[in-house]
């Protein structure tokens, strides 16, 4: 059975480079050992999204997805499956070179999501 459109929200890690008091995905360093390996992420998640919905999309999130050592490899693998990628990020890891690399790896099939959790500046200090 396949679907016309599907979005898999894939929380890849709990690690984060911020500690926002309002975060719905609290950082817990004890959970790192429970993260999926690169191969597990590819074959247990991304391949399954492709099987269920060949035209689907994966929203990579966390914590901060870009802190994973294999983030670029997962994006490239996802693109190789023909799936669209979203990166939910706080933006702290992004720079011009990384943005160019991500655009190249995904062949432009990428969207970034940034949270705005409050209009009160003090709540965004970490």
C-alpha positions in Angstrom: 0.0 0.0 0.0 1.4 3.4 -0.9 0.2 6.9 -0.1 0.1 10.0 -2.3 1.8 12.2 0.3 3.3 11.4 3.6 5.5 13.3 6.1 7.6 11.3 8.6 8.7 13.5 11.5 11.9 11.8 12.5 13.3 12.8 15.9 16.9 11.7 15.2 18.6 12.8 18.5 17.9 14.5 21.8 21.3 16.2 21.7 21.1 20.0 21.3 23.3 23.0 21.4 20.7 25.0 23.3 18.7 24.4 26.5 15.5 26.3 25.9 13.1 26.2 28.8 10.1 25.7 26.5 11.6 22.9 24.4 9.2 20.0 23.7 12.2 17.7 23.0 14.3 18.0 26.1 18.0 17.2 25.8 18.9 14.1 27.7 22.5 13.1 27.2 21.8 9.6 28.7 19.6 8.9 25.7 22.5 9.2 23.2 23.2 5.5 23.5 19.6 5.0 22.4 19.9 6.9 19.2 19.5 4.9 16.0 22.8 4.2 14.2 23.3 5.5 10.7 22.4 2.1 9.2 19.3 1.7 11.5 18.1 5.2 10.5 18.5 4.4 6.8 17.0 0.9 6.8 14.4 1.1 9.6 13.1 4.6 9.0 14.1 6.1 5.6 13.6 2.9 3.6 10.2 2.3 5.3 9.1 5.9 4.4 10.0 5.1 0.8 8.2 1.8 0.8 5.0 3.4 2.3 5.1 6.6 0.3 7.5 6.8 -2.6 6.7 10.5 -3.0 7.0 11.2 0.7 9.1 13.5 2.8 11.2 13.2 6.0 11.4 16.0 8.6 14.7 15.5 10.4 14.6 16.9 13.9 15.8 16.4 17.4 17.1 18.0 19.6 19.3 19.4 16.9 19.6 17.1 13.9 22.7 18.9 12.5 24.7 17.8 15.6 24.6 14.2 14.3 27.9 13.1 12.8 25.9 11.4 10.0 23.5 14.2 9.3 24.8 14.9 5.7 24.9 11.1 5.0 21.3 10.7 6.0 20.2 13.7 3.9 22.1 12.3 0.9 20.6 8.8 1.4 17.1 10.3 1.7 17.6 12.2 -1.6 18.9 9.0 -3.2 15.6 7.4 -2.3 13.8 10.3 -4.1 12.3 11.7 -0.9 12.0 15.3 0.1 13.9 16.6 3.2 12.9 19.1 5.9 15.4 20.1 8.6 13.9 21.4 11.8 16.7 23.4 13.3 17.5 26.2 15.8 19.9 27.5 13.1 23.0 27.7 15.4 25.0 25.2 13.2 24.2 26.8 9.9 26.7 28.8 7.9 27.1 29.5 4.2 29.2 26.4 3.4 26.9 24.0 5.3 23.9 25.5 3.5 25.6 25.0 0.1 26.5 21.4 1.0 23.0 20.6 2.1 21.5 22.1 -1.0 24.0 20.1 -3.2 23.3 16.8 -1.3 19.6 17.2 -1.5 19.6 18.6 -5.0 17.5 21.4 -3.7 14.7 19.2 -2.3 15.1 20.8 1.1 13.1 23.0 3.4 14.3 24.4 6.7 12.0 25.0 9.7 12.9 27.4 12.5 10.9 27.7 15.7 9.6 30.9 17.0 8.4 30.1 20.5 7.8 33.5 22.0 8.0 37.2 21.2 9.6 37.8 24.6 13.3 38.1 24.0 14.3 36.9 27.5 12.7 33.5 26.8 15.1 32.9 23.9 18.3 33.5 25.9 20.1 30.2 26.7 
